[in-house]
Amino acid sequence: MTGHQRRPGGAGRGARGAVLGSRPAHWTRLPSRVPPGPHGTPAVASGAPERTVPWLRVGAAYAWRLILIGIVVYGLFTILGRFQLVAVALFLAFVITAILRPVTDLLNRVLPRPLCVALALVGSILVLLGLFALVGNAVAGESAKLAGEFRGGIHQIEQWLQRPPFRLSPGRLAELQRQVMHYLSTHRANLLSSAASGLGRVVEVVTGLALALFSSVFFIHSGDRLWGWAREQLLPAGAREGWDRAGRAAWHTFAGYTRGIIIVAATNAVLVGVALLALRVPLALPLALLEFFAAFVPLVGSPVALAVATVVALAGRGPVTAALVLVLIVVIGQLEGHVLHPLVLSWAVRLHPLVVAVSVIAGSIVAGVIGAVVAVPLVSVIWAVLRALRAVPP
């Protein structure tokens, strides 16, 4: 073996086994041959990554997140639907707490907290019972007079329908009355069963009111401590600050909306009661109370209540008074929309009228009258929570 020959693994190799004076070994990946596409255009290799339009990727990312949120919301409403009585009772307890908490805090400056809670609850119950008793006495005192006025009013309506543009004959009106009486006589069993089911609903309402009062006692007395306990026990340490900020924003919005809508409803009821008393419309106090409760359904409640007042005015006082009540509907609607809502609800989240209308209709479709009442404060609370979570904490 000559000196120019080297043994494998001998001294002629470097420390890494490479021959001295040679280049280090490396791998080279040759491009794979891809057959050309049709018309001689180069085809894309199968291993090349796909290129997606950016807006399509963003839309897909938002789509699956929205689908997930929709599933969670649907499941939440399904659970609330199964426990509708409990959910409505807790909502009513929050409303009571939002109304009576400032009164209790004011009394707590001079009285013990439990006594303040008892005084606020008992006093509000007595005020409501006195109001209903006043309305009942007014209806009972005017019952005989109202019967005669309504008979005369119905006769006036019949004469009005016989004139242009309706031109209904007396025989046609009599036929309509016979059809109504026939319907009542043939569907008497259904009406009785509806009344019986209504008694069951009355029991549910009483149970819900009892649960609402029981819950509101604890919410008014120690709501902050209950929220602090739930935050410390149910939430991880890293999420407590954000959830606390969101919860306080939600309560501030809900309480502001509740107090504001009660002020708006009371103002509307007073204005309607004074106007109906001035026009000598029958059942002025019950109609004012109806206006108070109807104002809790935004955009829809007040016109419906005043439409009922218009029918009563037409039957009891004639078309001129009914026309004046229609003017009252327009005036109160403008006052409520342009003065009361911007002034009173300025501390709550103000939603666009389109959002309010869609929320009321969607809530009525999902849960009837209860859904129409709950929809707007629920949307306001959700929007306030989103704003609080987006904000940077100080």
C-alpha positions in Angstrom: 0.0 0.0 0.0 1.5 3.3 -1.1 1.7 6.5 0.9 -0.9 8.1 -1.3 -3.4 5.4 -0.4 -5.4 5.9 2.7 -7.2 3.4 4.7 -10.8 4.0 5.7 -11.0 5.6 9.0 -7.2 6.3 8.9 -5.3 9.5 9.5 -6.2 10.8 6.1 -9.7 11.6 7.3 -10.5 14.6 9.5 -12.1 14.6 12.8 -15.6 14.3 11.3 -14.6 11.5 8.8 -14.3 13.8 5.7 -11.4 13.5 3.3 -9.0 16.4 3.7 -9.2 19.0 0.9 -12.8 17.9 0.0 -16.1 19.9 0.4 -18.4 18.9 3.2 -21.2 16.6 2.2 -24.7 18.0 2.1 -28.1 17.0 0.9 -29.7 18.5 -2.2 -33.5 18.0 -2.9 -34.2 18.1 -6.6 -37.5 19.6 -7.7 -40.1 17.1 -8.6 -41.1 16.9 -12.2 -44.8 17.8 -12.5 -46.5 17.1 -15.8 -47.7 20.2 -17.6 -51.4 21.0 -17.4 -53.7 21.5 -20.3 -52.6 23.8 -23.0 -49.1 23.7 -21.8 -49.8 25.6 -18.6 -47.6 24.5 -15.6 -49.6 22.5 -13.0 -49.3 23.1 -9.3 -47.5 20.5 -7.3 -49.6 18.4 -5.0 -47.5 19.2 -2.0 -47.8 23.0 -2.4 -49.9 24.8 0.2 -53.3 26.1 -0.8 -53.7 29.9 -1.1 -57.0 31.2 0.4 -58.5 34.6 -0.1 -57.8 36.7 3.1 -61.4 37.8 3.5 -62.6 34.2 3.2 -60.3 33.1 6.0 -61.5 36.0 8.2 -65.2 35.3 7.4 -64.7 31.6 8.2 -63.0 32.4 11.5 -65.9 34.7 12.5 -68.5 32.2 11.3 -67.5 29.4 13.5 -67.2 31.7 16.5 -70.7 33.1 15.8 -72.1 29.6 15.4 -70.6 28.7 18.8 -72.1 31.8 20.5 -75.4 31.0 18.9 -75.4 27.5 20.3 -74.5 28.8 23.7 -77.3 31.4 23.6 -79.8 28.8 22.4 -78.9 26.4 25.1 -79.2 29.2 27.7 -82.6 30.2 26.5 -83.7 26.6 26.4 -82.6 26.1 30.1 -84.4 29.4 31.0 -87.5 28.2 29.2 -87.6 25.0 31.3 -87.2 27.2 34.5 -89.3 30.1 33.3 -91.0 30.7 36.6 -87.6 30.9 38.4 -86.1 33.1 35.8 -89.0 35.6 35.8 -89.0 35.6 39.6 -85.3 36.4 39.8 -85.8 39.1 37.1 -88.6 40.6 39.2 -86.3 40.4 42.3 -83.7 42.4 40.4 -86.3 45.0 39.5 -87.4 45.3 43.1 -83.8 45.6 44.2 -83.0 48.3 41.7 -86.0 50.3 42.9 -85.7 49.8 46.7 -82.0 49.7 47.1 -81.5 53.5 47.1 -84.4 53.9 49.6 -82.8 51.3 51.9 -79.4 52.9 51.7 -81.0 56.3 52.6 -82.8 54.8 55.6 -79.7 52.9 56.6 -78.0 56.2 57.7 -80.2 56.3 60.8 -81.7 52.8 61.1 -80.3 49.2 61.2 -80.1 47.5 57.8 -82.6 44.7 58.4 -85.2 47.2 59.6 -84.6 49.4 56.5 -85.2 46.4 54.2 -88.4 45.5 56.0 -89.7 49.1 55.9 -88.9 49.5 52.2 -90.6 46.2 51.2 -93.7 46.6 53.4 -94.1 50.2 52.5 -94.0 49.5 48.7 -96.5 46.6 49.1 -98.9 48.9 51.0 -98.6 51.6 48.3 -99.4 49.1 45.6 -102.3 47.6 47.5 -103.7 51.1 48.2 -103.4 52.0 44.5 -105.3 48.8 43.4 -107.9 49.5 46.1 -108.4 53.0 44.8 -108.8 51.8 41.2 -111.2 49.1 42.4 -113.4 51.5 44.3 -113.4 53.8 41.3 -114.6 51.0 39.0 -117.2 49.8 41.5 -118.6 53.3 42.1 -119.0 54.0 38.4 -120.3 50.6 37.4 -124.0 51.5 37.1 -123.1 54.8 35.3 -120.7 53.0 33.0 -123.2 50.4 32.0 -125.6 53.1 30.8 -122.9 55.1 29.1 -121.6 52.0 27.3 -125.0 51.0 26.0 -125.5 54.5 24.7 -121.9 54.5 23.3 -122.5 51.2 21.5 -125.7 52.6 20.0 -123.7 55.7 18.8 -121.1 53.4 17.2 -123.9 51.5 15.4 -125.3 54.7 14.0 -121.8 55.8 13.0 -121.2 52.5 11.2 -124.4 53.0 9.2 -123.2 56.3 7.8 -120.5 56.7 5.1 -117.9 55.3 4.5 -119.0 52.0 6.1 -122.7 52.0 5.2 -123.5 48.9 7.3 -127.2 48.1 7.4 -129.0 47.4 10.7 -129.6 43.8 9.6 -125.9 43.3 9.1 -125.0 44.7 12.6 -127.7 42.4 14.1 -126.2 39.5 12.2 -122.7 40.3 13.6 -124.1 40.4 17.2 -125.8 37.0 16.6 -122.5 35.6 15.3 -120.7 36.8 18.4 -123.3 35.3 20.7 -123.3 32.0 18.8 -119.5 31.8 19.1 -119.7 32.4 22.8 -122.4 29.7 23.3 -120.6 27.1 21.1 -117.2 27.7 22.6 -118.4 27.9 26.2 -116.5 24.7 27.2 -113.2 26.0 25.7 -113.7 29.3 27.5 -114.3 27.5 30.8 -111.2 25.4 30.3 -109.2 28.5 29.5 -110.6 30.1 32.7 -109.6 27.0 34.7 -106.1 27.1 33.2 -106.0 30.7 34.1 -106.5 29.8 37.7 -103.4 27.6 37.4 -101.5 30.6 36.0 -102.7 32.6 39.0 -101.1 30.1 41.3 -97.9 30.3 39.3 -98.0 34.1 39.5 -98.4 34.0 43.3 -95.6 31.5 43.6 -93.3 33.7 41.4 -94.2 36.8 43.4 -93.3 35.0 46.7 -90.0 33.8 45.3 -89.2 37.3 44.0 -89.9 39.0 47.4 -87.9 36.3 49.2 -84.9 36.8 46.8 -85.1 40.6 46.9 -84.8 40.6 50.7 -81.3 39.1 50.4 -80.4 41.2 47.3 -81.3 44.4 49.0 -79.7 43.5 52.4 -76.4 42.1 51.2 -76.2 42.0 47.4 -72.6 43.2 47.4 -71.5 40.4 49.7 -73.4 37.8 47.6 -71.6 39.1 44.5 -68.2 39.0 46.2 -68.8 35.4 47.4 -69.8 34.3 44.0 -66.8 36.0 42.4 -64.3 34.5 44.9 -65.7 31.0 44.9 -66.8 30.4 41.3 -64.2 32.3 39.2 -60.4 31.7 38.8 -58.1 34.3 40.2 -57.0 35.6 36.8 -60.6 36.3 35.6 -62.0 37.9 38.7 -61.0 41.5 37.9 -62.6 41.4 34.4 -65.8 39.7 35.6 -66.1 42.1 38.5 -65.9 45.0 36.1 -68.4 43.4 33.7 -70.8 42.6 36.6 -70.7 46.1 38.0 -71.3 47.6 34.6 -74.2 45.2 34.0 -75.9 46.1 37.3 -75.3 49.8 36.8 -77.0 49.6 33.4 -79.9 47.4 34.6 -80.6 49.6 37.7 -80.4 52.8 35.6 -82.8 51.4 33.0 -85.2 50.1 35.6 -85.4 53.4 37.5 -85.6 55.4 34.3 -88.4 53.4 32.8 -90.4 53.6 36.0 -90.1 57.3 36.0 -91.2 57.4 32.4 -94.1 55.1 33.0 -95.2 57.1 36.1 -95.0 60.4 34.1 -97.0 58.9 31.2 -99.6 57.6 33.7 -100.1 60.9 35.4 -100.4 62.8 32.1 -102.9 60.3 30.7 -104.9 60.3 34.0 -105.1 64.1 34.1 -106.1 64.3 30.4 -108.7 61.6 30.6 -110.2 63.1 33.8 -110.3 66.5 32.0 -112.1 64.9 29.0 -114.4 63.0 31.4 -113.6 59.7 29.9 -115.0 56.7 31.9 -112.5 54.5 33.8 -109.8 57.2 33.8 -107.9 55.8 36.8 -107.9 52.2 35.5 -106.8 53.4 32.1 -104.0 55.5 33.7 -102.8 52.4 35.6 -102.9 50.4 32.3 -100.7 53.1 30.7 -98.3 52.7 33.6 -97.8 49.0 33.2 -97.9 49.2 29.4 -95.0 51.7 29.3 -92.6 48.9 30.3 -92.9 47.5 26.7 -91.0 50.2 24.7 -92.5 51.6 21.5 -95.5 49.3 21.7 -97.0 49.4 25.1 -98.1 53.1 25.4 -99.9 53.2 21.9 -101.7 50.0 22.7 -102.9 51.3 26.1 -104.0 54.6 24.6 -105.8 52.8 21.8 -107.8 51.0 24.5 -108.5 54.4 26.0 -109.7 55.7 22.6 -112.2 52.8 22.3 -113.5 53.5 25.8 -113.8 57.2 24.9 -115.6 56.4 21.7 -118.1 54.2 23.5 -118.5 56.4 26.5 -118.2 60.0 25.2 -118.5 59.9 21.4 -116.2 60.4 18.4 -115.1 64.0 19.3 -113.6 62.9 22.7 -112.1 59.8 20.9 -110.4 62.1 18.4 -109.0 64.2 21.3 -107.6 61.0 22.8 -105.9 60.2 19.5 -104.3 63.6 19.6 -103.2 62.7 23.2 -101.5 59.5 21.8 -99.4 61.6 19.4 -98.5 64.2 22.0 -97.5 61.7 24.7 -95.5 59.6 22.1 -93.5 62.6 21.0 -92.9 63.7 24.6 -91.8 60.2 25.6 -89.5 59.7 22.7 -87.9 63.1 22.5 -87.9 64.4 26.1 -88.4 61.7 28.7 -86.2 58.9 27.3 -83.2 61.1 26.5 -83.5 62.9 29.8 -84.3 60.1 32.2 -82.4 57.3 30.6 -79.2 59.2 30.1 -77.3 57.2 32.7 -78.2 53.9 31.1 -77.1 52.5 27.8 -79.0 54.2 25.0 -79.9 51.9 22.1 -80.9 52.9 18.6 -84.7 52.8 18.1 -84.2 50.1 15.4 -82.4 47.9 17.9 -85.2 48.5 20.5 -87.9 47.6 17.9 -86.1 44.4 16.8 -85.4 43.4 20.4 -89.1 43.9 21.4 -90.4 41.9 18.5 -87.8 39.1 18.9 -88.5 38.9 22.7 -92.3 38.7 22.0 -91.7 35.9 19.5 -89.6 33.9 22.0 -91.5 34.5 25.2 -94.6 36.5 24.6 -95.3 39.6 26.8 -92.5 38.6 29.2 -90.0 38.5 26.4 -91.1 41.9 25.1 -90.6 43.3 28.6 -87.2 41.6 29.3 -85.7 42.1 25.8 -84.6 45.7 25.9 -82.9 45.6 29.4 -81.3 42.3 28.4 -79.8 43.8 25.3 -78.7 46.9 27.2 -76.9 44.8 29.8 -75.2 42.7 27.2 -73.9 45.8 25.4 -72.7 47.3 28.6 -70.8 44.1 29.5 -69.1 44.1 26.1 -68.1 47.7 26.5 -66.7 47.0 29.9 -64.7 44.0 28.8 -63.3 46.0 25.9 -62.2 48.9 28.0 -58.7 49.0 29.5 -58.9 48.8 33.3 -57.4 51.9 35.0 
